């Protein structure tokens, strides 16, 4: 069950990273006054969220594969 919790948390982090990245793009592409410095900080944070989310999904998938492999060995 821990695999699914880890995978769901990873997908939530990926979705949050995409939402934060969109927010940063809105800062950069503002028509009246683009906020480039603020956008770069937000984009950097969103990349961290995306990386953490993908890591959790990758670990969860590897753990499920190892569990299935052990079940087939027995």
mmCIF file of the N, C-alpha and C atoms, coordinates in Angstrom:
data_MODEL
# 
_entry.id   MODEL 
# 
loop_
_atom_site.group_PDB 
_atom_site.id 
_atom_site.type_symbol 
_atom_site.label_atom_id 
_atom_site.label_alt_id 
_atom_site.label_comp_id 
_atom_site.label_asym_id 
_atom_site.label_entity_id 
_atom_site.label_seq_id 
_atom_site.pdbx_PDB_ins_code 
_atom_site.Cartn_x 
_atom_site.Cartn_y 
_atom_site.Cartn_z 
_atom_site.occupancy 
_atom_site.B_iso_or_equiv 
_atom_site.pdbx_formal_charge 
_atom_site.auth_seq_id 
_atom_site.auth_comp_id 
_atom_site.auth_asym_id 
_atom_site.auth_atom_id 
_atom_site.pdbx_PDB_model_num 
ATOM 1   N N  . UNK A 1 1  ? 0.817  -1.202  0.000   1.00 0.00 ? 1  UNK A N  1 
ATOM 2   C CA . UNK A 1 1  ? 0.000  0.000   0.000   1.00 0.00 ? 1  UNK A CA 1 
ATOM 3   C C  . UNK A 1 1  ? 0.854  1.257   0.000   1.00 0.00 ? 1  UNK A C  1 
ATOM 4   N N  . UNK A 1 2  ? 2.055  1.120   0.558   1.00 0.00 ? 2  UNK A N  1 
ATOM 5   C CA . UNK A 1 2  ? 2.942  2.286   0.609   1.00 0.00 ? 2  UNK A CA 1 
ATOM 6   C C  . UNK A 1 2  ? 3.355  2.728   -0.789  1.00 0.00 ? 2  UNK A C  1 
ATOM 7   N N  . UNK A 1 3  ? 3.377  1.789   -1.738  1.00 0.00 ? 3  UNK A N  1 
ATOM 8   C CA . UNK A 1 3  ? 3.738  2.143   -3.113  1.00 0.00 ? 3  UNK A CA 1 
ATOM 9   C C  . UNK A 1 3  ? 2.740  3.133   -3.682  1.00 0.00 ? 3  UNK A C  1 
ATOM 10  N N  . UNK A 1 4  ? 1.464  2.866   -3.441  1.00 0.00 ? 4  UNK A N  1 
ATOM 11  C CA . UNK A 1 4  ? 0.428  3.726   -4.007  1.00 0.00 ? 4  UNK A CA 1 
ATOM 12  C C  . UNK A 1 4  ? 0.429  5.104   -3.374  1.00 0.00 ? 4  UNK A C  1 
ATOM 13  N N  . UNK A 1 5  ? 0.670  5.168   -2.072  1.00 0.00 ? 5  UNK A N  1 
ATOM 14  C CA . UNK A 1 5  ? 0.734  6.477   -1.401  1.00 0.00 ? 5  UNK A CA 1 
ATOM 15  C C  . UNK A 1 5  ? 1.895  7.279   -1.965  1.00 0.00 ? 5  UNK A C  1 
ATOM 16  N N  . UNK A 1 6  ? 3.028  6.618   -2.139  1.00 0.00 ? 6  UNK A N  1 
ATOM 17  C CA . UNK A 1 6  ? 4.204  7.305   -2.692  1.00 0.00 ? 6  UNK A CA 1 
ATOM 18  C C  . UNK A 1 6  ? 3.945  7.770   -4.119  1.00 0.00 ? 6  UNK A C  1 
ATOM 19  N N  . UNK A 1 7  ? 3.286  6.937   -4.908  1.00 0.00 ? 7  UNK A N  1 
ATOM 20  C CA . UNK A 1 7  ? 3.027  7.311   -6.293  1.00 0.00 ? 7  UNK A CA 1 
ATOM 21  C C  . UNK A 1 7  ? 2.007  8.449   -6.388  1.00 0.00 ? 7  UNK A C  1 
ATOM 22  N N  . UNK A 1 8  ? 0.972  8.403   -5.577  1.00 0.00 ? 8  UNK A N  1 
ATOM 23  C CA . UNK A 1 8  ? -0.020 9.484   -5.573  1.00 0.00 ? 8  UNK A CA 1 
ATOM 24  C C  . UNK A 1 8  ? 0.619  10.798  -5.128  1.00 0.00 ? 8  UNK A C  1 
ATOM 25  N N  . UNK A 1 9  ? 1.474  10.732  -4.101  1.00 0.00 ? 9  UNK A N  1 
ATOM 26  C CA . UNK A 1 9  ? 2.181  11.942  -3.660  1.00 0.00 ? 9  UNK A CA 1 
ATOM 27  C C  . UNK A 1 9  ? 3.082  12.478  -4.771  1.00 0.00 ? 9  UNK A C  1 
ATOM 28  N N  . UNK A 1 10 ? 3.705  11.580  -5.516  1.00 0.00 ? 10 UNK A N  1 
ATOM 29  C CA . UNK A 1 10 ? 4.550  12.015  -6.636  1.00 0.00 ? 10 UNK A CA 1 
ATOM 30  C C  . UNK A 1 10 ? 3.755  12.712  -7.715  1.00 0.00 ? 10 UNK A C  1 
ATOM 31  N N  . UNK A 1 11 ? 2.600  12.148  -8.071  1.00 0.00 ? 11 UNK A N  1 
ATOM 32  C CA . UNK A 1 11 ? 1.780  12.784  -9.101  1.00 0.00 ? 11 UNK A CA 1 
ATOM 33  C C  . UNK A 1 11 ? 1.212  14.113  -8.620  1.00 0.00 ? 11 UNK A C  1 
ATOM 34  N N  . UNK A 1 12 ? 0.914  14.220  -7.331  1.00 0.00 ? 12 UNK A N  1 
ATOM 35  C CA . UNK A 1 12 ? 0.452  15.505  -6.791  1.00 0.00 ? 12 UNK A CA 1 
ATOM 36  C C  . UNK A 1 12 ? 1.561  16.541  -6.885  1.00 0.00 ? 12 UNK A C  1 
ATOM 37  N N  . UNK A 1 13 ? 2.790  16.136  -6.588  1.00 0.00 ? 13 UNK A N  1 
ATOM 38  C CA . UNK A 1 13 ? 3.921  17.070  -6.716  1.00 0.00 ? 13 UNK A CA 1 
ATOM 39  C C  . UNK A 1 13 ? 4.152  17.481  -8.171  1.00 0.00 ? 13 UNK A C  1 
ATOM 40  N N  . UNK A 1 14 ? 3.994  16.548  -9.092  1.00 0.00 ? 14 UNK A N  1 
ATOM 41  C CA . UNK A 1 14 ? 4.145  16.891  -10.512 1.00 0.00 ? 14 UNK A CA 1 
ATOM 42  C C  . UNK A 1 14 ? 3.076  17.903  -10.929 1.00 0.00 ? 14 UNK A C  1 
ATOM 43  N N  . UNK A 1 15 ? 1.838  17.661  -10.520 1.00 0.00 ? 15 UNK A N  1 
ATOM 44  C CA . UNK A 1 15 ? 0.758  18.592  -10.858 1.00 0.00 ? 15 UNK A CA 1 
ATOM 45  C C  . UNK A 1 15 ? 0.997  19.961  -10.223 1.00 0.00 ? 15 UNK A C  1 
ATOM 46  N N  . UNK A 1 16 ? 1.448  19.977  -8.973  1.00 0.00 ? 16 UNK A N  1 
ATOM 47  C CA . UNK A 1 16 ? 1.741  21.250  -8.308  1.00 0.00 ? 16 UNK A CA 1 
ATOM 48  C C  . UNK A 1 16 ? 2.884  21.978  -9.015  1.00 0.00 ? 16 UNK A C  1 
ATOM 49  N N  . UNK A 1 17 ? 3.882  21.232  -9.448  1.00 0.00 ? 17 UNK A N  1 
ATOM 50  C CA . UNK A 1 17 ? 4.992  21.851  -10.186 1.00 0.00 ? 17 UNK A CA 1 
ATOM 51  C C  . UNK A 1 17 ? 4.532  22.483  -11.485 1.00 0.00 ? 17 UNK A C  1 
ATOM 52  N N  . UNK A 1 18 ? 3.618  21.822  -12.187 1.00 0.00 ? 18 UNK A N  1 
ATOM 53  C CA . UNK A 1 18 ? 3.105  22.388  -13.431 1.00 0.00 ? 18 UNK A CA 1 
ATOM 54  C C  . UNK A 1 18 ? 2.268  23.635  -13.174 1.00 0.00 ? 18 UNK A C  1 
ATOM 55  N N  . UNK A 1 19 ? 1.492  23.619  -12.098 1.00 0.00 ? 19 UNK A N  1 
ATOM 56  C CA . UNK A 1 19 ? 0.689  24.799  -11.749 1.00 0.00 ? 19 UNK A CA 1 
ATOM 57  C C  . UNK A 1 19 ? 1.589  25.975  -11.376 1.00 0.00 ? 19 UNK A C  1 
ATOM 58  N N  . UNK A 1 20 ? 2.625  25.703  -10.587 1.00 0.00 ? 20 UNK A N  1 
ATOM 59  C CA . UNK A 1 20 ? 3.554  26.769  -10.198 1.00 0.00 ? 20 UNK A CA 1 
ATOM 60  C C  . UNK A 1 20 ? 4.327  27.270  -11.417 1.00 0.00 ? 20 UNK A C  1 
ATOM 61  N N  . UNK A 1 21 ? 4.666  26.380  -12.342 1.00 0.00 ? 21 UNK A N  1 
ATOM 62  C CA . UNK A 1 21 ? 5.357  26.808  -13.549 1.00 0.00 ? 21 UNK A CA 1 
ATOM 63  C C  . UNK A 1 21 ? 4.473  27.721  -14.393 1.00 0.00 ? 21 UNK A C  1 
ATOM 64  N N  . UNK A 1 22 ? 3.202  27.392  -14.468 1.00 0.00 ? 22 UNK A N  1 
ATOM 65  C CA . UNK A 1 22 ? 2.266  28.262  -15.200 1.00 0.00 ? 22 UNK A CA 1 
ATOM 66  C C  . UNK A 1 22 ? 2.181  29.643  -14.541 1.00 0.00 ? 22 UNK A C  1 
ATOM 67  N N  . UNK A 1 23 ? 2.214  29.674  -13.220 1.00 0.00 ? 23 UNK A N  1 
ATOM 68  C CA . UNK A 1 23 ? 2.208  30.939  -12.503 1.00 0.00 ? 23 UNK A CA 1 
ATOM 69  C C  . UNK A 1 23 ? 3.451  31.759  -12.851 1.00 0.00 ? 23 UNK A C  1 
ATOM 70  N N  . UNK A 1 24 ? 4.602  31.096  -12.905 1.00 0.00 ? 24 UNK A N  1 
ATOM 71  C CA . UNK A 1 24 ? 5.834  31.786  -13.275 1.00 0.00 ? 24 UNK A CA 1 
ATOM 72  C C  . UNK A 1 24 ? 5.797  32.302  -14.697 1.00 0.00 ? 24 UNK A C  1 
ATOM 73  N N  . UNK A 1 25 ? 5.209  31.520  -15.611 1.00 0.00 ? 25 UNK A N  1 
ATOM 74  C CA . UNK A 1 25 ? 5.075  31.995  -16.990 1.00 0.00 ? 25 UNK A CA 1 
ATOM 75  C C  . UNK A 1 25 ? 4.134  33.184  -17.081 1.00 0.00 ? 25 UNK A C  1 
ATOM 76  N N  . UNK A 1 26 ? 3.102  33.205  -16.251 1.00 0.00 ? 26 UNK A N  1 
ATOM 77  C CA . UNK A 1 26 ? 2.216  34.373  -16.207 1.00 0.00 ? 26 UNK A CA 1 
ATOM 78  C C  . UNK A 1 26 ? 2.973  35.609  -15.737 1.00 0.00 ? 26 UNK A C  1 
ATOM 79  N N  . UNK A 1 27 ? 3.889  35.443  -14.775 1.00 0.00 ? 27 UNK A N  1 
ATOM 80  C CA . UNK A 1 27 ? 4.720  36.569  -14.340 1.00 0.00 ? 27 UNK A CA 1 
ATOM 81  C C  . UNK A 1 27 ? 5.584  37.075  -15.493 1.00 0.00 ? 27 UNK A C  1 
ATOM 82  N N  . UNK A 1 28 ? 6.180  36.165  -16.230 1.00 0.00 ? 28 UNK A N  1 
ATOM 83  C CA . UNK A 1 28 ? 7.114  36.552  -17.295 1.00 0.00 ? 28 UNK A CA 1 
ATOM 84  C C  . UNK A 1 28 ? 6.402  37.133  -18.507 1.00 0.00 ? 28 UNK A C  1 
ATOM 85  N N  . UNK A 1 29 ? 5.196  36.655  -18.784 1.00 0.00 ? 29 UNK A N  1 
ATOM 86  C CA . UNK A 1 29 ? 4.490  37.085  -19.988 1.00 0.00 ? 29 UNK A CA 1 
ATOM 87  C C  . UNK A 1 29 ? 3.428  38.150  -19.731 1.00 0.00 ? 29 UNK A C  1 
ATOM 88  N N  . UNK A 1 30 ? 3.480  38.798  -18.575 1.00 0.00 ? 30 UNK A N  1 
ATOM 89  C CA . UNK A 1 30 ? 2.512  39.851  -18.268 1.00 0.00 ? 30 UNK A CA 1 
ATOM 90  C C  . UNK A 1 30 ? 2.668  40.987  -19.275 1.00 0.00 ? 30 UNK A C  1 
ATOM 91  N N  . UNK A 1 31 ? 1.551  41.443  -19.824 1.00 0.00 ? 31 UNK A N  1 
ATOM 92  C CA . UNK A 1 31 ? 1.581  42.445  -20.886 1.00 0.00 ? 31 UNK A CA 1 
ATOM 93  C C  . UNK A 1 31 ? 2.003  43.820  -20.375 1.00 0.00 ? 31 UNK A C  1 
ATOM 94  N N  . UNK A 1 32 ? 1.520  44.217  -19.211 1.00 0.00 ? 32 UNK A N  1 
ATOM 95  C CA . UNK A 1 32 ? 1.805  45.574  -18.736 1.00 0.00 ? 32 UNK A CA 1 
ATOM 96  C C  . UNK A 1 32 ? 3.218  45.723  -18.169 1.00 0.00 ? 32 UNK A C  1 
ATOM 97  N N  . UNK A 1 33 ? 3.637  44.819  -17.302 1.00 0.00 ? 33 UNK A N  1 
ATOM 98  C CA . UNK A 1 33 ? 5.000  44.895  -16.759 1.00 0.00 ? 33 UNK A CA 1 
ATOM 99  C C  . UNK A 1 33 ? 5.480  43.484  -16.425 1.00 0.00 ? 33 UNK A C  1 
ATOM 100 N N  . UNK A 1 34 ? 6.292  42.899  -17.293 1.00 0.00 ? 34 UNK A N  1 
ATOM 101 C CA . UNK A 1 34 ? 6.797  41.546  -17.003 1.00 0.00 ? 34 UNK A CA 1 
ATOM 102 C C  . UNK A 1 34 ? 7.741  41.550  -15.800 1.00 0.00 ? 34 UNK A C  1 
ATOM 103 N N  . UNK A 1 35 ? 7.589  40.584  -14.946 1.00 0.00 ? 35 UNK A N  1 
ATOM 104 C CA . UNK A 1 35 ? 8.417  40.456  -13.739 1.00 0.00 ? 35 UNK A CA 1 
ATOM 105 C C  . UNK A 1 35 ? 9.368  39.278  -13.945 1.00 0.00 ? 35 UNK A C  1 
ATOM 106 N N  . UNK A 1 36 ? 10.485 39.560  -14.556 1.00 0.00 ? 36 UNK A N  1 
ATOM 107 C CA . UNK A 1 36 ? 11.416 38.517  -14.968 1.00 0.00 ? 36 UNK A CA 1 
ATOM 108 C C  . UNK A 1 36 ? 12.106 37.867  -13.769 1.00 0.00 ? 36 UNK A C  1 
ATOM 109 N N  . UNK A 1 37 ? 12.541 38.656  -12.797 1.00 0.00 ? 37 UNK A N  1 
ATOM 110 C CA . UNK A 1 37 ? 13.254 38.108  -11.641 1.00 0.00 ? 37 UNK A CA 1 
ATOM 111 C C  . UNK A 1 37 ? 12.321 37.216  -10.827 1.00 0.00 ? 37 UNK A C  1 
ATOM 112 N N  . UNK A 1 38 ? 11.103 37.693  -10.579 1.00 0.00 ? 38 UNK A N  1 
ATOM 113 C CA . UNK A 1 38 ? 10.136 36.890  -9.824  1.00 0.00 ? 38 UNK A CA 1 
ATOM 114 C C  . UNK A 1 38 ? 9.794  35.610  -10.580 1.00 0.00 ? 38 UNK A C  1 
ATOM 115 N N  . UNK A 1 39 ? 9.666  35.725  -11.899 1.00 0.00 ? 39 UNK A N  1 
ATOM 116 C CA . UNK A 1 39 ? 9.343  34.557  -12.721 1.00 0.00 ? 39 UNK A CA 1 
ATOM 117 C C  . UNK A 1 39 ? 10.458 33.524  -12.651 1.00 0.00 ? 39 UNK A C  1 
ATOM 118 N N  . UNK A 1 40 ? 11.706 33.969  -12.668 1.00 0.00 ? 40 UNK A N  1 
ATOM 119 C CA . UNK A 1 40 ? 12.813 33.011  -12.621 1.00 0.00 ? 40 UNK A CA 1 
ATOM 120 C C  . UNK A 1 40 ? 12.856 32.273  -11.284 1.00 0.00 ? 40 UNK A C  1 
ATOM 121 N N  . UNK A 1 41 ? 12.539 32.957  -10.199 1.00 0.00 ? 41 UNK A N  1 
ATOM 122 C CA . UNK A 1 41 ? 12.513 32.306  -8.886  1.00 0.00 ? 41 UNK A CA 1 
ATOM 123 C C  . UNK A 1 41 ? 11.395 31.270  -8.832  1.00 0.00 ? 41 UNK A C  1 
ATOM 124 N N  . UNK A 1 42 ? 10.227 31.628  -9.343  1.00 0.00 ? 42 UNK A N  1 
ATOM 125 C CA . UNK A 1 42 ? 9.084  30.716  -9.317  1.00 0.00 ? 42 UNK A CA 1 
ATOM 126 C C  . UNK A 1 42 ? 9.337  29.521  -10.231 1.00 0.00 ? 42 UNK A C  1 
ATOM 127 N N  . UNK A 1 43 ? 9.910  29.741  -11.398 1.00 0.00 ? 43 UNK A N  1 
ATOM 128 C CA . UNK A 1 43 ? 10.212 28.637  -12.312 1.00 0.00 ? 43 UNK A CA 1 
ATOM 129 C C  . UNK A 1 43 ? 11.236 27.698  -11.689 1.00 0.00 ? 43 UNK A C  1 
ATOM 130 N N  . UNK A 1 44 ? 12.230 28.256  -11.012 1.00 0.00 ? 44 UNK A N  1 
ATOM 131 C CA . UNK A 1 44 ? 13.229 27.429  -10.340 1.00 0.00 ? 44 UNK A CA 1 
ATOM 132 C C  . UNK A 1 44 ? 12.575 26.548  -9.270  1.00 0.00 ? 44 UNK A C  1 
ATOM 133 N N  . UNK A 1 45 ? 11.657 27.120  -8.500  1.00 0.00 ? 45 UNK A N  1 
ATOM 134 C CA . UNK A 1 45 ? 10.943 26.341  -7.479  1.00 0.00 ? 45 UNK A CA 1 
ATOM 135 C C  . UNK A 1 45 ? 10.088 25.257  -8.120  1.00 0.00 ? 45 UNK A C  1 
ATOM 136 N N  . UNK A 1 46 ? 9.453  25.580  -9.251  1.00 0.00 ? 46 UNK A N  1 
ATOM 137 C CA . UNK A 1 46 ? 8.607  24.588  -9.912  1.00 0.00 ? 46 UNK A CA 1 
ATOM 138 C C  . UNK A 1 46 ? 9.441  23.428  -10.460 1.00 0.00 ? 46 UNK A C  1 
ATOM 139 N N  . UNK A 1 47 ? 10.645 23.706  -10.905 1.00 0.00 ? 47 UNK A N  1 
ATOM 140 C CA . UNK A 1 47 ? 11.517 22.623  -11.367 1.00 0.00 ? 47 UNK A CA 1 
ATOM 141 C C  . UNK A 1 47 ? 11.885 21.685  -10.221 1.00 0.00 ? 47 UNK A C  1 
ATOM 142 N N  . UNK A 1 48 ? 12.063 22.240  -9.031  1.00 0.00 ? 48 UNK A N  1 
ATOM 143 C CA . UNK A 1 48 ? 12.308 21.397  -7.860  1.00 0.00 ? 48 UNK A CA 1 
ATOM 144 C C  . UNK A 1 48 ? 11.122 20.515  -7.539  1.00 0.00 ? 48 UNK A C  1 
ATOM 145 N N  . UNK A 1 49 ? 9.916  21.063  -7.625  1.00 0.00 ? 49 UNK A N  1 
ATOM 146 C CA . UNK A 1 49 ? 8.706  20.274  -7.395  1.00 0.00 ? 49 UNK A CA 1 
ATOM 147 C C  . UNK A 1 49 ? 8.568  19.162  -8.428  1.00 0.00 ? 49 UNK A C  1 
ATOM 148 N N  . UNK A 1 50 ? 8.806  19.496  -9.677  1.00 0.00 ? 50 UNK A N  1 
ATOM 149 C CA . UNK A 1 50 ? 8.714  18.487  -10.735 1.00 0.00 ? 50 UNK A CA 1 
ATOM 150 C C  . UNK A 1 50 ? 9.732  17.371  -10.534 1.00 0.00 ? 50 UNK A C  1 
ATOM 151 N N  . UNK A 1 51 ? 10.938 17.749  -10.173 1.00 0.00 ? 51 UNK A N  1 
ATOM 152 C CA . UNK A 1 51 ? 11.984 16.750  -9.977  1.00 0.00 ? 51 UNK A CA 1 
ATOM 153 C C  . UNK A 1 51 ? 11.651 15.816  -8.810  1.00 0.00 ? 51 UNK A C  1 
ATOM 154 N N  . UNK A 1 52 ? 11.148 16.389  -7.724  1.00 0.00 ? 52 UNK A N  1 
ATOM 155 C CA . UNK A 1 52 ? 10.782 15.570  -6.568  1.00 0.00 ? 52 UNK A CA 1 
ATOM 156 C C  . UNK A 1 52 ? 9.616  14.645  -6.905  1.00 0.00 ? 52 UNK A C  1 
ATOM 157 N N  . UNK A 1 53 ? 8.645  15.149  -7.651  1.00 0.00 ? 53 UNK A N  1 
ATOM 158 C CA . UNK A 1 53 ? 7.501  14.322  -8.027  1.00 0.00 ? 53 UNK A CA 1 
ATOM 159 C C  . UNK A 1 53 ? 7.895  13.176  -8.926  1.00 0.00 ? 53 UNK A C  1 
ATOM 160 N N  . UNK A 1 54 ? 8.721  13.444  -9.910  1.00 0.00 ? 54 UNK A N  1 
ATOM 161 C CA . UNK A 1 54 ? 9.170  12.384  -10.821 1.00 0.00 ? 54 UNK A CA 1 
ATOM 162 C C  . UNK A 1 54 ? 10.009 11.358  -10.058 1.00 0.00 ? 54 UNK A C  1 
ATOM 163 N N  . UNK A 1 55 ? 10.797 11.809  -9.108  1.00 0.00 ? 55 UNK A N  1 
ATOM 164 C CA . UNK A 1 55 ? 11.587 10.889  -8.298  1.00 0.00 ? 55 UNK A CA 1 
ATOM 165 C C  . UNK A 1 55 ? 10.680 9.943   -7.510  1.00 0.00 ? 55 UNK A C  1 
ATOM 166 N N  . UNK A 1 56 ? 9.635  10.467  -6.894  1.00 0.00 ? 56 UNK A N  1 
ATOM 167 C CA . UNK A 1 56 ? 8.725  9.616   -6.137  1.00 0.00 ? 56 UNK A CA 1 
ATOM 168 C C  . UNK A 1 56 ? 8.009  8.612   -7.035  1.00 0.00 ? 56 UNK A C  1 
ATOM 169 N N  . UNK A 1 57 ? 7.583  9.058   -8.199  1.00 0.00 ? 57 UNK A N  1 
ATOM 170 C CA . UNK A 1 57 ? 6.910  8.141   -9.123  1.00 0.00 ? 57 UNK A CA 1 
ATOM 171 C C  . UNK A 1 57 ? 7.884  7.058   -9.592  1.00 0.00 ? 57 UNK A C  1 
ATOM 172 N N  . UNK A 1 58 ? 9.102  7.446   -9.869  1.00 0.00 ? 58 UNK A N  1 
ATOM 173 C CA . UNK A 1 58 ? 10.107 6.486   -10.332 1.00 0.00 ? 58 UNK A CA 1 
ATOM 174 C C  . UNK A 1 58 ? 10.435 5.455   -9.252  1.00 0.00 ? 58 UNK A C  1 
ATOM 175 N N  . UNK A 1 59 ? 10.587 5.898   -8.008  1.00 0.00 ? 59 UNK A N  1 
ATOM 176 C CA . UNK A 1 59 ? 10.880 4.985   -6.902  1.00 0.00 ? 59 UNK A CA 1 
ATOM 177 C C  . UNK A 1 59 ? 9.720  4.035   -6.667  1.00 0.00 ? 59 UNK A C  1 
ATOM 178 N N  . UNK A 1 60 ? 8.501  4.558   -6.738  1.00 0.00 ? 60 UNK A N  1 
ATOM 179 C CA . UNK A 1 60 ? 7.324  3.725   -6.532  1.00 0.00 ? 60 UNK A CA 1 
ATOM 180 C C  . UNK A 1 60 ? 7.203  2.656   -7.611  1.00 0.00 ? 60 UNK A C  1 
ATOM 181 N N  . UNK A 1 61 ? 7.461  3.037   -8.839  1.00 0.00 ? 61 UNK A N  1 
ATOM 182 C CA . UNK A 1 61 ? 7.392  2.074   -9.937  1.00 0.00 ? 61 UNK A CA 1 
ATOM 183 C C  . UNK A 1 61 ? 8.458  0.997   -9.791  1.00 0.00 ? 61 UNK A C  1 
ATOM 184 N N  . UNK A 1 62 ? 9.658  1.395   -9.434  1.00 0.00 ? 62 UNK A N  1 
ATOM 185 C CA . UNK A 1 62 ? 10.734 0.411   -9.246  1.00 0.00 ? 62 UNK A CA 1 
ATOM 186 C C  . UNK A 1 62 ? 10.411 -0.531  -8.094  1.00 0.00 ? 62 UNK A C  1 
ATOM 187 N N  . UNK A 1 63 ? 9.830  -0.022  -7.032  1.00 0.00 ? 63 UNK A N  1 
ATOM 188 C CA . UNK A 1 63 ? 9.483  -0.878  -5.894  1.00 0.00 ? 63 UNK A CA 1 
ATOM 189 C C  . UNK A 1 63 ? 8.393  -1.879  -6.265  1.00 0.00 ? 63 UNK A C  1 
ATOM 190 N N  . UNK A 1 64 ? 7.412  -1.442  -7.045  1.00 0.00 ? 64 UNK A N  1 
ATOM 191 C CA . UNK A 1 64 ? 6.360  -2.372  -7.476  1.00 0.00 ? 64 UNK A CA 1 
ATOM 192 C C  . UNK A 1 64 ? 6.920  -3.453  -8.396  1.00 0.00 ? 64 UNK A C  1 
ATOM 193 N N  . UNK A 1 65 ? 7.839  -3.083  -9.275  1.00 0.00 ? 65 UNK A N  1 
ATOM 194 C CA . UNK A 1 65 ? 8.461  -4.067  -10.171 1.00 0.00 ? 65 UNK A CA 1 
ATOM 195 C C  . UNK A 1 65 ? 9.263  -5.084  -9.367  1.00 0.00 ? 65 UNK A C  1 
ATOM 196 N N  . UNK A 1 66 ? 10.017 -4.621  -8.371  1.00 0.00 ? 66 UNK A N  1 
ATOM 197 C CA . UNK A 1 66 ? 10.789 -5.548  -7.541  1.00 0.00 ? 66 UNK A CA 1 
ATOM 198 C C  . UNK A 1 66 ? 9.879  -6.473  -6.753  1.00 0.00 ? 66 UNK A C  1 
ATOM 199 N N  . UNK A 1 67 ? 8.766  -5.954  -6.264  1.00 0.00 ? 67 UNK A N  1 
ATOM 200 C CA . UNK A 1 67 ? 7.825  -6.791  -5.523  1.00 0.00 ? 67 UNK A CA 1 
ATOM 201 C C  . UNK A 1 67 ? 7.223  -7.860  -6.430  1.00 0.00 ? 67 UNK A C  1 
ATOM 202 N N  . UNK A 1 68 ? 6.847  -7.482  -7.642  1.00 0.00 ? 68 UNK A N  1 
ATOM 203 C CA . UNK A 1 68 ? 6.300  -8.459  -8.585  1.00 0.00 ? 68 UNK A CA 1 
ATOM 204 C C  . UNK A 1 68 ? 7.342  -9.505  -8.969  1.00 0.00 ? 68 UNK A C  1 
ATOM 205 N N  . UNK A 1 69 ? 8.586  -9.086  -9.116  1.00 0.00 ? 69 UNK A N  1 
ATOM 206 C CA . UNK A 1 69 ? 9.660  -10.019 -9.464  1.00 0.00 ? 69 UNK A CA 1 
ATOM 207 C C  . UNK A 1 69 ? 9.874  -11.036 -8.341  1.00 0.00 ? 69 UNK A C  1 
ATOM 208 N N  . UNK A 1 70 ? 9.816  -10.589 -7.095  1.00 0.00 ? 70 UNK A N  1 
ATOM 209 C CA . UNK A 1 70 ? 9.981  -11.514 -5.962  1.00 0.00 ? 70 UNK A CA 1 
ATOM 210 C C  . UNK A 1 70 ? 8.817  -12.493 -5.886  1.00 0.00 ? 70 UNK A C  1 
ATOM 211 N N  . UNK A 1 71 ? 7.635  -12.029 -6.227  1.00 0.00 ? 71 UNK A N  1 
ATOM 212 C CA . UNK A 1 71 ? 6.470  -12.912 -6.177  1.00 0.00 ? 71 UNK A CA 1 
ATOM 213 C C  . UNK A 1 71 ? 6.572  -14.008 -7.251  1.00 0.00 ? 71 UNK A C  1 
ATOM 214 N N  . UNK A 1 72 ? 7.150  -13.682 -8.400  1.00 0.00 ? 72 UNK A N  1 
ATOM 215 C CA . UNK A 1 72 ? 7.289  -14.664 -9.475  1.00 0.00 ? 72 UNK A CA 1 
ATOM 216 C C  . UNK A 1 72 ? 8.416  -15.651 -9.220  1.00 0.00 ? 72 UNK A C  1 
ATOM 217 N N  . UNK A 1 73 ? 9.397  -15.276 -8.401  1.00 0.00 ? 73 UNK A N  1 
ATOM 218 C CA . UNK A 1 73 ? 10.503 -16.175 -8.088  1.00 0.00 ? 73 UNK A CA 1 
ATOM 219 C C  . UNK A 1 73 ? 10.062 -17.320 -7.185  1.00 0.00 ? 73 UNK A C  1 
ATOM 220 N N  . UNK A 1 74 ? 9.105  -17.069 -6.329  1.00 0.00 ? 74 UNK A N  1 
ATOM 221 C CA . UNK A 1 74 ? 8.692  -18.089 -5.356  1.00 0.00 ? 74 UNK A CA 1 
ATOM 222 C C  . UNK A 1 74 ? 7.869  -19.169 -5.951  1.00 0.00 ? 74 UNK A C  1 
# 
